Amino acid sequence: MIEDSENLPENIVETLHICKVNTSFMTMAINRTVDFTKSASNVSLQPKKETVSVSTAILWAVDCVRSSMHNGISIQIEELAAGMCDYVVTDKHW
């Protein structure tokens, strides 16, 4: 029997979010490993250029950190500086 059944849906949503963040982090780690292996084998890396949101990338990194913390430390994100474009063209995985 689940002790706190009233919060079950919220716990499930939070757990699924943590799983999604962890899966995304592992995909990134695997991509870095593949890139390192190619580079170490003298295979040239080819960037896949696309438009990336800077704030989305920052939120992803913060979500990764938050999902691994269990001590309730607060992380605050400030808005991008005035005049800074939120979108850049880069390789999303680099």
C-alpha angles and dihedrals in degrees: 000000000000112000097209103037093155090070096043097110092047091047091050092050091048092047092049090049091051090049090051092050092047092049090050091049092050091050089053091049092050091049090052090050092050091048091049092049092050092047093047088051091053093249110146115239118231116208120224101216119209140148111274129188111232093205092050090051091050091048090051091053092047091048089053091053094044093051091055096048121090101171100077098245110168120236117195124195120205123209119261115273116272111271094021113126115233093213129066133173109238143119104287093212097048 
